[in-house]
Each structure stands twice: as C-alpha cells, then as structure tokens.
C-alpha cells in the first residue's frame, strides 16, 4: 500500500478463544500462533467471546444450532430448553457501534455462535443435520456490517484466502482513516486512483462502476455516494483475483509506467510473466522485477498503486499465490 496512506495499524475483531483466552465450553482455547505472532506484528486485535458475553460460564454446556418452527435457534446440546438465541442477537446488536471502528473480523469456524459460514444445523431431535448457516452471533454481525472483511480462522490456512482477507483489512483501514474520517471528494478521488490496479485484478467489471460514482459525486450527494462506493468496493475486493487478471495488471503497469526496456529485459519480463501464468512461479516473482524497473525509472502512476504493496511484504503473502 502507498506508505503515505498507511498511517494506522488495522484493528481486527477476533473470537476470543483464537487469542488464547480460556473461554470455550470445555474451559480451553483455540490459540492461533499464526494470527498472534505473524498477523499480530502488523495489526491489533479486539477479542470478543459472545457466549461469555451473555453470561454463560466456563466451563458450560456446549451449544448447537437447531431448526425449529420459529427459525434456527442456539440451544444447549444436552438440554434444548436452554435457548440463548435472543441473548446472542442482543449481544451482537450492542457490539455494532464498536465494530464500526474495526477493519475486519476473524471468527472461529464451526461454532454455533461465532462460525461465519457453514455451521451445522440439527433437527429438533438433535440427531440429523438438516442445513448449514452462520452462527447466530456471526450471522447478525455480517448482516449489520456487510462491508466489514470477515474470515474464519480455519480458512486462513489457504494462501489465496489469507492474502485476500489481509488485503481487504488494509484497504478497509485505508478507507476508514483516509476517506471516512475526512469525508471529502478529493479524498474519495485519491482513494479510487490508488486502488485502480487492485480493482482490475479482483473485479475488472467493478472499476467503471466505481469510477462513475467518483466522477458524478457532488458535495450534497457525497455521503450516500461514499456508502455506495464502499459497498461496491469491498464486494469487488472479496472476489479472488485470478492469475490471468494479475498477469493483465502486471503487463498494464509495465506498458504504462516502464518507459524503456532493453531486448534482454523484455525477454526476461515476458519469460517470468509466462511462468507466472503457468503457475510455476508465485506472484512475488514478476512483482519484484516490476518494482525493480519502476524503482529505476521512478514512474508516478504505478508507484502510487496499492496493488504493488497492499500489505506489509514481511508477511510474505504473495510468495505463495
Ligand atoms: S467460538 Fe466464539 S463463543 Fe465459542 S469460545 Fe470462541 S469466542 Fe467464545
């Protein structure tokens, strides 16, 4: 990311058990060393345990999701008369004001409270899985804050999903600190300009739509235009960038920003780009060469693009995709 725009560490909410807190039903935790020791070098965390937050003790009876006539409920796995659905929703509602100040949320997978995607739902007899859906708390948060980057800890072991999530977190932080807080047309224009290449990689069709919002905004429509822009921008970034899109963007940056290449440099570049397209070298390889050319020629447009450095290179996230 453009260093001038990275002036705050992202703040990310996280299921408290993933931070090593002994809050699980069995008194244990699910500490993630990667989140703590790697991601934690570059972002801060806000740990939340909704089940402890609503007053359930540690240890406690495990919960499960059950399909009832009035909808899906979070109930005790041994005693289904213990129904904490409404208390979990209430707790989530009370967290929303605080969560407008975070840049992402890492949830614990499979939990009937915190699971973000495919938590098992049982029938009322509790012996058959009839569906899957987000946990009660996580589902409420996602519906209330649809632009917040979210991911489950288990899915972060996939390098593509990890890189995508961290990119969204840093972009959300850029938006929150540089656009939302200033609420000016120039801040919106500048944000759009520096994210063009990233948008081309993730969702090329979104770029003209976002460009239209920026071009047509006026002071009296800025607030709602910013809201529309943020929704479209964050959903565009949630799409995984395909290898062929990355290759297009890299070629585009060379075409627009590298004024001269010797025949040998051109052959080297085309060979690396071909290898990247074939999947034999990771993204960091052509990117490093591109940065080398750009550094030598000091070209403005490309060097201002978030795409070249959407997150700290120390994380090495582009070494594996
Ligand atoms: S998954 Fe959520 S509710 Fe369960 S222990 Fe972890 S933080 Fe608490």
Boltz pocket constraint, residues with backbone or C-beta under 6 A from the ligand:
constraints:
  - pocket:
      binder: B
      contacts: [[A, 14], [A, 15], [A, 16], [A, 17], [A, 18], [A, 23], [A, 24], [A, 25], [A, 48], [A, 49], [A, 50], [A, 51], [A, 52], [A, 108], [A, 111], [A, 113], [A, 114]]
      max_distance: 6.0
